[in-house]
């Protein structure tokens, strides 16, 4: 005669700890120029119009509109509805995740543990969170480059000279990473990766050495419990 199996009285229940997220706040200073590269709403609108129009002839495809450098610089600048300039928050997070590969940290773990707190959002791209640039004004920067097809072209972009500043707020899982680890990842991101156009770690080139930064006053960095 078979008897029903008894439940294991010693079986332990799974216990999930409450999240222990904290905020690491630090000011950074640009050690090289920061060059913005927003994909303007005008450009996206023109591309959409071409797609909706369908296939076009070569004569239509090779037409070039007259360029307005000042307008192009403005279109490539990330600005909040309140009128301040910013850097995409994702640029800092992506840079920190990128340097994990040479820091002995598993990238997929960092994706779950490190986030950037936005100061606001882009006026044309409401889903793009921004870190506010607290010091420095953009200047018109015109430089030669090549398109994906290899054809020479001219780019007009906003550039902040070395010395630009921003305050970055990093939300991190304090049960998985220490404050020092977060600080070191950010420092490595500023030296080895960079942000914006021409950064050291660029998928399309070897970079121009732009977008590098350092922690301005490490001794005044703060750790706050969220």
Secondary structure, 3 states (H helix, E strand, C coil): CCCCCCCCCCCCCCCCCCCCEEEEEEEEEECCCEECCCCCHHHHHHHHHHHHHCCCCHHHHCCCCCCCHHHHHHHCCCEECCCCEEEEHHHHHHHHHHHHHHCCCCHHHHHHHEEECCCEEECCCCCCEEEEEEECCCEEEEEEEECCCCCEEEEEEEEECCCCEEEEEEEEECCCCCHHHHHHHHHHHHHHHCCCCCECCCCCCCCCCECCEEECCHHHCEEEEC
